[in-house]
Amino acid sequence: MAPGNASKFLNGENPIPPKTNIATKDSWEIKPMPEKHITVPMDVTIPNVAMDVVKQGHIPEVMEDHWFMYCDENTIRFYRSWTGYCIYVAKYEDNGHSCHISQLTINRDPKQYSATYNEKEVALFMLLLTAEYDGDTSKYHDKAFH
């Protein structure tokens, strides 16, 4: 996951990566969020141009890609690609110019996902989300992996 494609932006090109397939809940074998989970408040705003890319989802193309993601009318859902376990569900509202993420539900079933540190999990979610539209992930990397 790179810190964004600043060179394209500086050259006047669109830095947001093109996508050809839109992910849906039927694009991957997935499982629902388990009963063991927590929900934390969030206050994150994403511009619609970036959210338009996020709404197209993410379908892994190679085995080394560990995440599948799709969106529906008001949620962003991230799953581990190898197991299909639901790890993150974020609620958002589209206000016409941007989308506001108000809460994040995090898997806490130890048989599915062993992470238990909320700040680290929020940072990993933000890193995954930001990388999806080729944004600057540098401010999330240290919190997510240390």
C-alpha positions in Angstrom: 0.0 0.0 0.0 1.6 3.2 -1.2 1.3 6.7 0.2 -0.7 7.8 -2.8 0.2 8.6 -6.4 1.4 12.2 -6.0 3.3 12.1 -9.2 0.1 11.7 -11.2 -1.5 14.5 -9.3 1.5 16.8 -9.9 1.4 16.0 -13.6 -2.3 17.0 -13.8 -3.5 13.4 -14.1 -6.2 11.8 -12.0 -4.5 10.0 -9.1 -7.5 7.8 -8.4 -7.1 4.3 -9.9 -9.6 3.1 -12.5 -11.7 0.0 -11.7 -13.4 -2.2 -14.2 -15.4 -4.5 -11.9 -17.8 -3.4 -9.2 -17.8 -5.7 -6.1 -21.0 -6.9 -4.6 -21.8 -9.3 -1.8 -22.0 -12.0 -4.4 -18.5 -11.3 -5.7 -16.8 -13.4 -3.0 -17.6 -16.1 -0.6 -18.2 -14.2 2.6 -19.5 -14.7 6.2 -21.6 -12.2 8.2 -20.1 -10.1 11.1 -20.1 -12.4 14.1 -22.1 -11.8 17.3 -18.8 -11.0 19.1 -18.0 -7.5 17.8 -17.6 -4.0 19.0 -18.7 -0.7 17.5 -16.7 2.5 17.9 -17.6 6.0 16.9 -15.9 7.6 14.0 -15.8 11.1 12.5 -14.3 10.7 9.1 -15.2 12.6 5.9 -14.2 11.4 2.5 -14.7 13.5 -0.7 -17.2 12.0 -3.1 -14.6 11.6 -5.9 -12.7 9.3 -3.6 -15.8 7.6 -2.3 -17.0 6.9 -5.8 -13.9 4.6 -6.1 -14.5 3.0 -2.7 -18.1 2.3 -3.7 -16.8 0.2 -6.6 -15.3 -2.2 -4.0 -12.2 -4.3 -4.1 -12.0 -7.8 -5.5 -8.7 -9.6 -4.9 -6.9 -10.5 -8.1 -3.9 -12.4 -6.5 -3.6 -14.7 -3.5 -1.3 -12.1 -1.8 -4.2 -9.6 -1.7 -5.7 -10.3 1.7 -8.9 -8.2 1.6 -12.2 -8.2 -0.2 -14.4 -5.1 0.1 -17.8 -4.0 -1.1 -20.2 -1.2 -0.3 -24.0 -1.0 -0.2 -26.2 2.0 0.2 -24.8 3.0 3.6 -22.0 0.6 4.6 -18.4 -0.3 3.7 -17.6 -3.9 4.4 -14.1 -5.4 4.6 -13.5 -9.2 4.7 -10.4 -11.3 4.9 -10.1 -12.8 1.4 -8.8 -16.2 2.4 -11.5 -16.9 5.0 -14.4 -14.7 4.1 -14.6 -13.5 7.7 -16.2 -10.0 8.0 -13.7 -7.8 9.9 -14.9 -4.2 9.5 -18.3 -2.7 8.8 -18.4 1.1 8.5 -21.6 3.1 8.4 -21.6 6.2 6.2 -23.9 9.0 5.0 -23.6 10.7 1.7 -24.3 14.4 2.0 -24.0 15.2 -1.7 -20.4 16.5 -1.6 -18.7 14.0 0.6 -19.4 10.9 2.7 -19.2 10.9 6.5 -18.3 7.7 8.3 -19.9 7.8 11.8 -19.2 4.3 13.2 -17.0 1.3 12.7 -18.0 -2.2 13.8 -14.9 -4.5 14.4 -14.9 -8.3 14.6 -14.0 -9.5 18.1 -14.5 -13.3 17.6 -11.1 -14.7 18.6 -11.8 -17.8 16.4 -12.0 -15.4 13.4 -9.8 -12.4 14.2 -7.4 -12.0 17.1 -6.9 -8.2 17.1 -8.2 -6.5 20.2 -6.7 -3.0 20.2 -9.3 -0.5 19.0 -6.9 2.4 17.9 -4.8 0.0 15.9 -7.9 -1.5 14.2 -9.3 1.9 13.3 -5.9 2.8 11.8 -5.8 -0.4 9.8 -9.4 0.2 8.5 -8.4 3.8 7.6 -5.3 2.6 5.9 -7.2 0.0 3.8 -9.9 2.5 2.9 -7.5 5.3 2.0 -5.3 2.9 -0.1 -8.4 1.9 -2.0 -8.6 5.3 -3.6 -4.9 5.8 -3.7 -4.8 8.4 -0.9 -2.0 9.1 1.5 -1.8 6.2 3.9 1.3 7.3 5.7 -0.5 8.7 8.8 -2.1 5.4 9.4 0.7 3.0 8.7 2.6 3.3 12.0 -0.5 3.1 14.1 -1.8 0.1 12.2 1.4 -2.0 12.3 3.1 -1.1 15.6 
